[in-house]
């Protein structure tokens, strides 16, 4: 079995299993199997399907394109373990499910293929972010202070104690 591990971008460090025979979609929309927090991602960017040892990746006519190992692709391509899937500034690595995600991310942190300036920008994004939440809000958009553009979503949850104190 395979998995996708995000090695660059807002999803960095997250891993997503690729169950055999199940199709997963990637994109900005919350309706996708994997929500990609990248403004260069289309709402429905691509789909991936694992069947035994074969992993197929299909571009869904994305606006900014889809890269495999830094090469733009069209249509459907076959992936192999170690391939890098690029959507905007977000990079996923196809890996064997038995390899821990932390080990994969650590291995690529010092990689010359990742732009250190962009990497630092994403890591500090939450520090530069402002948001407001009400007690009835489950989801709000995050806005950066630099440009005031919407960049993603942040979920808010209350604890049982907070709910009990309000009663």
ABEGO torsion letter per residue (X at the ends): XBBBBBABEAABGBBBBBBBGBBBBBEABAABABBBBBAABBABABBBBBBEABBBBBBAGBAAEBBBGGBBBBEBBBBBBGBBBBBEABBBBBBBAABBAAAAAAAAAABAABBAAAAAAAAAAAAABBBBBBAABABBBBBBAAAGBBAEBBBBBBBAAAAAAAX
